[in-house]
Amino acid sequence: SFQRAEVIGLDTSPAFVTFAAARVGGNRRVSFRTHDVTQDPLPGGPADLIFARFLLAHLPGPEALVEAWAKSLTYGGRLVLEEVEWIESGDEVLLAYLALMAGVLRARQTELYIGPLLGSLHPPPETAIIHNDVATLSPQVGHAAQLFSLNLETVRHDPYVLANYPADEVNLLSRELSTRLSDASTGRIRWGMRQLILRS
């Protein structure tokens, strides 16, 4: 059961690893390591469960990565992937952020809306797809704005942003997002979340 599981979180950023470790305190079954998930082998493998959300959209060559991660599973293990299929909103500020982020990822040869690719993925050798579906979510505006604000601060010095967005425009977008952080309303942003589960 998950109560007895050993959980290992991975990130390339030592600062994020330190932050995450502080959040779980002294839980001996949960640890975090600095590691590039595009590099084999994954720490702690083979794993009974590998879970990644909003990750493949940021990495080139997603098909090859899915195959590599599947090889890190135990027999009967699960690889659970969740990525964005589509996002709709009538809020111009949220749409402006999404356009910026989509441009950043395309410049990196990746794709914000990678869900359709994930949905058409052929299972790697010796695996089977046991779930492949899209759920429609309608998060609170404040929750979406918080996620978008954190991402914007991460990419504001990205070469694509520096070349295409004046600093004043990025600062204005950041301020506009901050005004929405306490907005608990729903329905102003909706997205489809693709979930793909592979069994080894």
N, C-alpha and C positions, 0 to 999 in steps of 0.2 A: 504494500500500500504506500501512498505518498507520505504517510506519517513516518515510515521507516526509510524513505528514499534518501539517497545522497544527491544533492542538487548542486550543480556547478554552473555558475553564470560566467559568460565570456564577453570581453570587450577589448578593443584595441587601445582604449584610453585608460592609462593608469589612474587618472583623476576620477573617471566614472566608476572604475573598479573599487577605488577607495570609498567613494560616496555610497555605492551599493552595499559594500561590506558593513559600513556604519549603520545602515538602515536595518539590517537583520540582527545586529548586536552579537550576542554570544551563541547563536544557534550553530551547533557543531555540524549539523547535517547540511548546512548551506555555506558554500564558499564561492569566491569570485576570483577569476584569474585573467591576467592580461594576455590575450591571444588573438591572432588574426584568424577568423573562421574560414578564410580561403586557403589556409595552410593545413595540411595533414601532418600528423594525426590530431584529432581533437582531444584535448586533455580529458582524462577520466574514462575514456572509451575502453571497450565498446559500451554503448548506452542502451538502456531499455526504452528511453524516450528522448528525442531531440525536438525542441520547440523553438521556432523562430517567427517573430511577427515584425512586419515593417522592415525587414532586413534585406531580402533579395532585391528590392527596388533600389538599393544602394550599392549593389555589387555587380560587376560585369560577369557575363557568362553564367547566368543562373542555372541553366540546364546541367552544366558540368558540376556545379556546386551541389545541386540536389543529388546527383549520382554519387559524389564523394561523401556527402553526409550520410546517405543511405548505407554506404559501406562501413560506417562507424556504429551501426546498430547491432545489437545482439539478434540472434535468431528469434523472430516473432516481435522484435522491437518496432516502435512507431516513430515516424518522422512527421511532425505536425507543422504545417506552414500556413501562415495567414498574411495575406497581402491585399492591397486596395484594388478593387475591380473598377470602380467609378466613384466620383464625388459630385454632388449637386448642391448648389446653394444660391440663394437670392441675395446674399450679403456681398457687396462689392469688395469689402476689405478681405474677407475670407477668400474670395475668388482671386484677388490680386496676389495674395500669398501663394495660392495653389499654382498660379501661372508662373510665379518666380521659381518655385521649387521644381516644377516640371521642367523649366528651362535648365536649371542647375543639373538635374539628373540626366537630361538628354545630352548636355555637354560632356557628361562623364560616361556617355555610351550606356546609360541605364534608363529606366522608365518608371515614373511615379505610378502609373496605372498598369502594374505588371500582372494583375489578377488574371486577365484573359490568357496571357502566355502560360501562367501556372495551370489554368484550367484545361489547356490543350496539351499539357506535358505528357509524354509517354513515360510509363514507369521505368525506372532503371532496372537493369538485370537483377533477377531474383527478388523483386519486390512486386507488390500489388497495390493498386489504389483501392482503398476501402471507404473513402469519403471524398467527395469533390462537389462543393456547393457554394452558393453565394448567399450570405445573410445581409439584410438591409438594416443598417443602424442609423439612429437619429440621436446623436449625443447632445448634451447640453452645449450651447454655444461657448460658454466659459471653458469647458473642458477642451473643446477643439482649439480655442484661442490660446490656451496654455501650451498645448502641444505645438501649435504653429509658432508661438513666440520663442520657445526653446530652440526649435529648428532654425528659425530665422537668425538667432544669435550665433548659431553654429556655422551658418553658410554666408553671413554678411560679408566676409572677406574672401569668399570663393572667387576665382578668376572670372567666371561667368557673370556673377553679380557685379563685380567691380567694373566690368566692361559694358554692362547693359543697364545698370541702375545707379543714378546719382545717389550719393550718400544721404542727401536730404530726403529723397524718396524712400529709401530704406528706413530712415529714422521715423518718418511719418507713418509708414506701415507698422513699425514696431509700436508706436504710440497708439495707433488706432486699434491694434490687437489688444493692447493692455486695457483699453476701455471696455473690452468685452469679457474680461476675466471673471467678473462676478455675475455674468448673465447666465441664469439657470434655465432659460427657455430652451425648448426643443423644437425641431421642425424647420429651422432656418438653415440647417446643413444636414444632408443625408449622404451616406455612402454605402456602397456594396463592398462587403468584406469576403473575399474568397478564402475558403479553408480547404486545404488539400491534406489528406492523411495517407501516408504510405505505410505498408506493413512489410517487414523484411521476411 
